[in-house]
Amino acid sequence: MARRRIGLRRPRGRGEYLAAAVVGVAAATLLGQMALAALDELARAWPVWSAAAAAGACYGIAVTLHRLRARRSRRRALAALRLTLAHLDALTDQAFETALRDLLIRDGWSARHVGRQGDQAADVIGHHPQRGRIVLQAKHTRTGGKVGSSVMYQVKGTAGPVHRADTAVVVTNGSFTRDAKAWGERHGVHWIDRDRLRTWAEQGLPVHQLLRLPARPGRAAPVRRAAVRARTLSG
């Protein structure tokens, strides 16, 4: 059995039109009264809303000022950062990587710690406006431990192609084999052994001075350079 569709029908006759008009006027009046009541309630609660907004603004300003003070305090602490070899020796592998990141920041680089499983020979990546991108591979070892040539091969293979680095560095609190040093110097992989680490971390010599990295004023970032070169070739 088909269901009957229930719907509104148009009024018929003057009486029904008059009744519909009365209902419409009543509904409009009710809505108007409700709107006026709501506005009146808002007007009464305005001081409360104003106080809440002011309190929220004050809280936001206080939080922002606290963060700015904390950031300035951290910058001042990093600017004076000095880490002894004894302190670095006592760190865990991950803490050693974080310490290297802080040393880069101290020296004026923007740096981040990226070391994790599958990091493709990059524990810390930094960027400097004049000296480009740097990749650090950290080798935290016991005193007397030596880093071999295989680490140099790995860093050389990923620093440029994977991380787009201008400078690749292997840092250890131990030492390097003679072959590792020679291979790194031939193929552009810098190394920082225990003695150089003391000069950098403990005595405060900036890493770009330690490694004699050239300044390159006005240089573009590697990705930007590639885009400019592609536009030049296509033009």
Secondary structure in CASP SS format (residue, H / E / C, confidence):
PFRMAT SS
TARGET T0000
AUTHOR 0000-0000-0000
METHOD secondary structure of the structure
MODEL  1
M C 1.00
A C 1.00
R C 1.00
R C 1.00
R C 1.00
I C 1.00
G C 1.00
L C 1.00
R C 1.00
R C 1.00
P C 1.00
R C 1.00
G H 1.00
R H 1.00
G H 1.00
E H 1.00
Y H 1.00
L H 1.00
A H 1.00
A H 1.00
A H 1.00
V H 1.00
V H 1.00
G H 1.00
V H 1.00
A H 1.00
A H 1.00
A H 1.00
T H 1.00
L H 1.00
L H 1.00
G H 1.00
Q H 1.00
M H 1.00
A H 1.00
L H 1.00
A H 1.00
A H 1.00
L H 1.00
D H 1.00
E H 1.00
L H 1.00
A H 1.00
R H 1.00
A H 1.00
W H 1.00
P H 1.00
V H 1.00
W H 1.00
S H 1.00
A H 1.00
A H 1.00
A H 1.00
A H 1.00
A H 1.00
G H 1.00
A H 1.00
C H 1.00
Y H 1.00
G H 1.00
I H 1.00
A H 1.00
V H 1.00
T H 1.00
L H 1.00
H H 1.00
R H 1.00
L H 1.00
R H 1.00
A H 1.00
R H 1.00
R H 1.00
S H 1.00
R H 1.00
R H 1.00
R H 1.00
A H 1.00
L H 1.00
A H 1.00
A C 1.00
L C 1.00
R C 1.00
L C 1.00
T C 1.00
L H 1.00
A H 1.00
H H 1.00
L H 1.00
D H 1.00
A H 1.00
L C 1.00
T C 1.00
D H 1.00
Q H 1.00
A H 1.00
F H 1.00
E H 1.00
T H 1.00
A H 1.00
L H 1.00
R H 1.00
D H 1.00
L H 1.00
L H 1.00
I H 1.00
R H 1.00
D C 1.00
G C 1.00
W C 1.00
S E 1.00
A E 1.00
R E 1.00
H E 1.00
V C 1.00
G C 1.00
R C 1.00
Q C 1.00
G C 1.00
D C 1.00
Q C 1.00
A C 1.00
A C 1.00
D C 1.00
V E 1.00
I E 1.00
G E 1.00
H E 1.00
H E 1.00
P C 1.00
Q C 1.00
R C 1.00
G E 1.00
R E 1.00
I E 1.00
V E 1.00
L E 1.00
Q E 1.00
A E 1.00
K E 1.00
H C 1.00
T C 1.00
R C 1.00
T C 1.00
G C 1.00
G C 1.00
K E 1.00
V E 1.00
G C 1.00
S H 1.00
S H 1.00
V H 1.00
M H 1.00
Y H 1.00
Q H 1.00
V H 1.00
K H 1.00
G H 1.00
T H 1.00
A H 1.00
G C 1.00
P C 1.00
V C 1.00
H C 1.00
R C 1.00
A C 1.00
D C 1.00
T E 1.00
A E 1.00
V E 1.00
V E 1.00
V E 1.00
T E 1.00
N C 1.00
G C 1.00
S E 1.00
F E 1.00
T C 1.00
R H 1.00
D H 1.00
A H 1.00
K H 1.00
A H 1.00
W H 1.00
G H 1.00
E H 1.00
R H 1.00
H H 1.00
G C 1.00
V E 1.00
H E 1.00
W E 1.00
I E 1.00
D C 1.00
R H 1.00
D H 1.00
R H 1.00
L H 1.00
R H 1.00
T H 1.00
W H 1.00
A H 1.00
E H 1.00
Q C 1.00
G C 1.00
L C 1.00
P C 1.00
V H 1.00
H H 1.00
Q H 1.00
L H 1.00
L C 1.00
R C 1.00
L C 1.00
P C 1.00
A C 1.00
R C 1.00
P C 1.00
G C 1.00
R C 1.00
A C 1.00
A C 1.00
P H 1.00
V H 1.00
R H 1.00
R H 1.00
A H 1.00
A H 1.00
V H 1.00
R H 1.00
A H 1.00
R H 1.00
T H 1.00
L H 1.00
S H 1.00
G C 1.00
END
